[in-house]
Amino acid sequence: MPKKANIFESFSHSAIQQFKEAFGIMDADKDGLLSSSDLVAAFGAHGKNISRRDAQAMLDEVDGHMNFAQMVT
């Protein structure tokens, strides 16, 4: 079975740091996972109101929980 590529190797250290900063901004409750309430808060902080339903629909596009590694992937 071929070795699975490490997605983090595809980006520079600077890019990974920027992704971490963006994830930290979106993770409003700072639990390491993005939830619909995190996304509602993050969008709202930037002047864009979305419903919990819309936020959950975004998260439903991902297999499993949305943590930092999943976001980068």
PyMOL commands that place a pseudoatom at each C-alpha (Angstrom):
pseudoatom trace, name=CA, resn=MET, resi=1, chain=A, elem=C, hetatm=0, pos=[0.000, 0.000, 0.000]
pseudoatom trace, name=CA, resn=PRO, resi=2, chain=A, elem=C, hetatm=0, pos=[1.509, 3.400, -0.967]
pseudoatom trace, name=CA, resn=LYS, resi=3, chain=A, elem=C, hetatm=0, pos=[2.404, 5.799, 1.820]
pseudoatom trace, name=CA, resn=LYS, resi=4, chain=A, elem=C, hetatm=0, pos=[-0.175, 8.563, 2.301]
pseudoatom trace, name=CA, resn=ALA, resi=5, chain=A, elem=C, hetatm=0, pos=[1.312, 12.008, 1.634]
pseudoatom trace, name=CA, resn=ASN, resi=6, chain=A, elem=C, hetatm=0, pos=[1.588, 14.424, 4.549]
pseudoatom trace, name=CA, resn=ILE, resi=7, chain=A, elem=C, hetatm=0, pos=[-0.545, 17.400, 3.532]
pseudoatom trace, name=CA, resn=PHE, resi=8, chain=A, elem=C, hetatm=0, pos=[1.534, 19.719, 5.709]
pseudoatom trace, name=CA, resn=GLU, resi=9, chain=A, elem=C, hetatm=0, pos=[4.574, 19.069, 3.472]
pseudoatom trace, name=CA, resn=SER, resi=10, chain=A, elem=C, hetatm=0, pos=[2.669, 20.769, 0.633]
pseudoatom trace, name=CA, resn=PHE, resi=11, chain=A, elem=C, hetatm=0, pos=[2.832, 24.167, 2.352]
pseudoatom trace, name=CA, resn=SER, resi=12, chain=A, elem=C, hetatm=0, pos=[5.553, 26.465, 3.629]
pseudoatom trace, name=CA, resn=HIS, resi=13, chain=A, elem=C, hetatm=0, pos=[6.045, 27.004, 7.354]
pseudoatom trace, name=CA, resn=SER, resi=14, chain=A, elem=C, hetatm=0, pos=[4.677, 30.530, 6.880]
pseudoatom trace, name=CA, resn=ALA, resi=15, chain=A, elem=C, hetatm=0, pos=[1.517, 29.231, 5.218]
pseudoatom trace, name=CA, resn=ILE, resi=16, chain=A, elem=C, hetatm=0, pos=[0.936, 26.697, 8.012]
pseudoatom trace, name=CA, resn=GLN, resi=17, chain=A, elem=C, hetatm=0, pos=[1.286, 29.511, 10.569]
pseudoatom trace, name=CA, resn=GLN, resi=18, chain=A, elem=C, hetatm=0, pos=[-1.300, 31.557, 8.661]
pseudoatom trace, name=CA, resn=PHE, resi=19, chain=A, elem=C, hetatm=0, pos=[-3.658, 28.562, 8.591]
pseudoatom trace, name=CA, resn=LYS, resi=20, chain=A, elem=C, hetatm=0, pos=[-3.203, 28.138, 12.371]
pseudoatom trace, name=CA, resn=GLU, resi=21, chain=A, elem=C, hetatm=0, pos=[-4.019, 31.804, 12.916]
pseudoatom trace, name=CA, resn=ALA, resi=22, chain=A, elem=C, hetatm=0, pos=[-7.143, 31.547, 10.760]
pseudoatom trace, name=CA, resn=PHE, resi=23, chain=A, elem=C, hetatm=0, pos=[-8.251, 28.386, 12.546]
pseudoatom trace, name=CA, resn=GLY, resi=24, chain=A, elem=C, hetatm=0, pos=[-7.700, 30.082, 15.904]
pseudoatom trace, name=CA, resn=ILE, resi=25, chain=A, elem=C, hetatm=0, pos=[-9.911, 32.975, 14.841]
pseudoatom trace, name=CA, resn=MET, resi=26, chain=A, elem=C, hetatm=0, pos=[-12.687, 30.634, 13.732]
pseudoatom trace, name=CA, resn=ASP, resi=27, chain=A, elem=C, hetatm=0, pos=[-12.461, 28.374, 16.805]
pseudoatom trace, name=CA, resn=ALA, resi=28, chain=A, elem=C, hetatm=0, pos=[-14.397, 30.794, 19.029]
pseudoatom trace, name=CA, resn=ASP, resi=29, chain=A, elem=C, hetatm=0, pos=[-14.704, 28.405, 21.992]
pseudoatom trace, name=CA, resn=LYS, resi=30, chain=A, elem=C, hetatm=0, pos=[-11.037, 27.334, 21.674]
pseudoatom trace, name=CA, resn=ASP, resi=31, chain=A, elem=C, hetatm=0, pos=[-11.773, 23.603, 21.958]
pseudoatom trace, name=CA, resn=GLY, resi=32, chain=A, elem=C, hetatm=0, pos=[-9.735, 22.610, 18.884]
pseudoatom trace, name=CA, resn=LEU, resi=33, chain=A, elem=C, hetatm=0, pos=[-12.797, 21.784, 16.784]
pseudoatom trace, name=CA, resn=LEU, resi=34, chain=A, elem=C, hetatm=0, pos=[-14.962, 23.970, 14.603]
pseudoatom trace, name=CA, resn=SER, resi=35, chain=A, elem=C, hetatm=0, pos=[-18.670, 23.800, 15.397]
pseudoatom trace, name=CA, resn=SER, resi=36, chain=A, elem=C, hetatm=0, pos=[-21.621, 25.523, 13.806]
pseudoatom trace, name=CA, resn=SER, resi=37, chain=A, elem=C, hetatm=0, pos=[-21.641, 28.053, 16.655]
pseudoatom trace, name=CA, resn=ASP, resi=38, chain=A, elem=C, hetatm=0, pos=[-17.935, 28.758, 16.028]
pseudoatom trace, name=CA, resn=LEU, resi=39, chain=A, elem=C, hetatm=0, pos=[-18.639, 29.464, 12.365]
pseudoatom trace, name=CA, resn=VAL, resi=40, chain=A, elem=C, hetatm=0, pos=[-21.657, 31.657, 13.139]
pseudoatom trace, name=CA, resn=ALA, resi=41, chain=A, elem=C, hetatm=0, pos=[-19.496, 33.685, 15.540]
pseudoatom trace, name=CA, resn=ALA, resi=42, chain=A, elem=C, hetatm=0, pos=[-16.557, 33.908, 13.123]
pseudoatom trace, name=CA, resn=PHE, resi=43, chain=A, elem=C, hetatm=0, pos=[-18.707, 35.058, 10.223]
pseudoatom trace, name=CA, resn=GLY, resi=44, chain=A, elem=C, hetatm=0, pos=[-20.591, 37.488, 12.476]
pseudoatom trace, name=CA, resn=ALA, resi=45, chain=A, elem=C, hetatm=0, pos=[-17.310, 39.009, 13.704]
pseudoatom trace, name=CA, resn=HIS, resi=46, chain=A, elem=C, hetatm=0, pos=[-16.585, 39.888, 10.091]
pseudoatom trace, name=CA, resn=GLY, resi=47, chain=A, elem=C, hetatm=0, pos=[-20.002, 41.377, 9.320]
pseudoatom trace, name=CA, resn=LYS, resi=48, chain=A, elem=C, hetatm=0, pos=[-21.543, 38.340, 7.638]
pseudoatom trace, name=CA, resn=ASN, resi=49, chain=A, elem=C, hetatm=0, pos=[-24.529, 36.773, 9.366]
pseudoatom trace, name=CA, resn=ILE, resi=50, chain=A, elem=C, hetatm=0, pos=[-25.146, 33.108, 8.642]
pseudoatom trace, name=CA, resn=SER, resi=51, chain=A, elem=C, hetatm=0, pos=[-27.608, 30.733, 10.227]
pseudoatom trace, name=CA, resn=ARG, resi=52, chain=A, elem=C, hetatm=0, pos=[-26.604, 27.730, 12.312]
pseudoatom trace, name=CA, resn=ARG, resi=53, chain=A, elem=C, hetatm=0, pos=[-28.187, 25.599, 9.603]
pseudoatom trace, name=CA, resn=ASP, resi=54, chain=A, elem=C, hetatm=0, pos=[-25.900, 27.111, 6.951]
pseudoatom trace, name=CA, resn=ALA, resi=55, chain=A, elem=C, hetatm=0, pos=[-22.882, 26.713, 9.225]
pseudoatom trace, name=CA, resn=GLN, resi=56, chain=A, elem=C, hetatm=0, pos=[-23.774, 23.085, 9.912]
pseudoatom trace, name=CA, resn=ALA, resi=57, chain=A, elem=C, hetatm=0, pos=[-24.206, 22.470, 6.174]
pseudoatom trace, name=CA, resn=MET, resi=58, chain=A, elem=C, hetatm=0, pos=[-20.606, 23.638, 5.668]
pseudoatom trace, name=CA, resn=LEU, resi=59, chain=A, elem=C, hetatm=0, pos=[-19.383, 21.276, 8.362]
pseudoatom trace, name=CA, resn=ASP, resi=60, chain=A, elem=C, hetatm=0, pos=[-21.433, 18.392, 6.970]
pseudoatom trace, name=CA, resn=GLU, resi=61, chain=A, elem=C, hetatm=0, pos=[-19.284, 18.509, 3.827]
pseudoatom trace, name=CA, resn=VAL, resi=62, chain=A, elem=C, hetatm=0, pos=[-16.394, 17.111, 5.888]
pseudoatom trace, name=CA, resn=ASP, resi=63, chain=A, elem=C, hetatm=0, pos=[-15.924, 13.537, 7.065]
pseudoatom trace, name=CA, resn=GLY, resi=64, chain=A, elem=C, hetatm=0, pos=[-15.623, 13.609, 10.844]
pseudoatom trace, name=CA, resn=HIS, resi=65, chain=A, elem=C, hetatm=0, pos=[-14.817, 16.537, 13.079]
pseudoatom trace, name=CA, resn=MET, resi=66, chain=A, elem=C, hetatm=0, pos=[-13.351, 19.753, 11.702]
pseudoatom trace, name=CA, resn=ASN, resi=67, chain=A, elem=C, hetatm=0, pos=[-10.032, 20.119, 13.497]
pseudoatom trace, name=CA, resn=PHE, resi=68, chain=A, elem=C, hetatm=0, pos=[-6.949, 21.969, 12.287]
pseudoatom trace, name=CA, resn=ALA, resi=69, chain=A, elem=C, hetatm=0, pos=[-5.527, 19.049, 10.283]
pseudoatom trace, name=CA, resn=GLN, resi=70, chain=A, elem=C, hetatm=0, pos=[-8.897, 18.428, 8.621]
pseudoatom trace, name=CA, resn=MET, resi=71, chain=A, elem=C, hetatm=0, pos=[-9.157, 22.104, 7.684]
pseudoatom trace, name=CA, resn=VAL, resi=72, chain=A, elem=C, hetatm=0, pos=[-5.737, 22.048, 6.021]
pseudoatom trace, name=CA, resn=THR, resi=73, chain=A, elem=C, hetatm=0, pos=[-6.603, 18.831, 4.210]
for i in range(1, 73): cmd.bond("trace and resi %d" % i, "trace and resi %d" % (i + 1))
show_as sticks, trace
zoom trace
